């Protein structure tokens, strides 16, 4: 009986203020849709959450390049590539061999190590001239090299061509190809000549490292003065700032919008102030008075939520057209609803307090 009474009074109040109700409904629908879009932008405009697992498994290796301990880099290389102290590595981006003897800047070339058939380290050549390494050259560690076209850019008119010779570490190498981006040298040549400083750019493991494995990993690279750090560690602070900025923006927009909506609710309630004061004089419980005030708010919020979700969902094709991410999951939508509901209640609460404290004499 009490529920029917509250619902009937609330629906009558909304119907008697139909124009205000429609304005509030439309405003809330737009606000809810906007908040969903902002939440989606917050989550998908930054790749941190999209690749959270990969960020924890992938490590960038800072490059100390201390040439006095270049021998240690060979030990490190063999352990990372062929040892068994580390968990499974599924991808390696960039293995560079810095020459330690060459001083002539014009001929100073730091090639990437070329591996043949290793699934962890795929080299994709982009040759503009010449050829790749033959199986014989790869196995024997022949003194041949593919140079980057960037080297020719800095040489001006004195460009290298296929068949020319370039000196690295006082050893002549025949140029067999020119790549658009990188220089390459065979792994066997680097290991046989033993006059390079080898370093890795990025290492990705199959699983997140345990504390023990991580310590082993760190100790290995400590031998060459390098400290690997996961992409998670590198980006978590920036992401926290990113999220905090969006949350503050969402909260500000929500509060401003809902404060305006609260004023419309106040206008609707004013027409029933005398009725509320009669209830108070008759000794109605505060819980019932609260229900009479907040039920219209909840009814309009519920209707607006349905409209907002439908508008948000049906805008998905448009969102994809402008490059936004996938629509929010049910769980994230529920979180957004909770935040919106709390902010809305906070916005309308001051007017409720004023109404409750106002006496019947003041109203007359």
Buried (B, 14 or more C-beta within 10 A) or exposed (E): EEEEEBEEBBEEBBEEBEEBBEBBBEBBBBBBBBBBBBBBBBBBEBBBBEBBEBBBBBBBBEBBBEEEBBEBBBBBBEBBBEEEEBBEBBBBEBBBBBBBEBEEEEBEBBBBBBBBEEEBBEBEBEBEBBEBBEEEBBEBBBBBBBBBBBBBEEEEEEEBEBEEEBBBBEBEBBBBBBBEEBBBBBBBBBBEBEBBBBBBEBBBBEEBBEEEBBEBBBEBBEEBBBEBEBBBEBBBEEBEEBBEEBBEEBEEBBBEBBBBBBBBBBBBBBEBBEEBBEBBEEEEEEEEBEBBBBBBBBBBBEBBBEBBBEBBBEBEEEBEEEEBBEBBEEEBBEEBBEBBBEBBBBBBEEBBEEBEEBEBEEBE
